[in-house]
Amino acid sequence: VSGLLFEPLSHDDVKELAALLAPVRDHMRSTPPRSAAPRRRKSGADG
């Protein structure tokens, strides 16, 4: 098991891992975190 954890990833492994994680990244970026405060709208009078 330690060999699997600490062995360097091959180029193909990196490409496959990136393909697996891309949908997760896109989902995480699609909505702001729950802790994010709503953005205030700028009024037209300020400039």
N, C-alpha and C positions, 0 to 999 in steps of 0.2 A: 504493500500500500504506500509506503513512504517513497518508493521509486516513482509511483504515479504522481505523487504530490510535488516532488522536487525535481523531476526530470524536465528539461527544457521542452517547450512546445515546438512542434514542427511548423513550417510555414502553412501547410494544409490545415493543421489543427487550429492555428490562429485565424485563418480565413473562416473555418467552420464555426468557431466560437463567436466571431464577429457577426456572422449571419444569424446565429441563434440569439444574440443579445440585441441586435438592431431593433426588433419589434418592441422589446422591453424599454429601450432607450426612447423610442418614439412615443410610447405610451406614457412614460414618466414625464416627458416634456410637453405632452398635450394638455395637461391640466396643472395649474399652479399648486404648490403644497397647501394643505389646509391651514397652515400657520401663516400664510402670506396675507397681509392686510390688503383689502381692496384698494385699488388705485383711485386717487381723487381726480376728478375731471378738472381741467384748467378752465377757468371762466374766460370769456372773450375780452373782458374789461382789463385784465391784467397785462395783456400785451401781445 
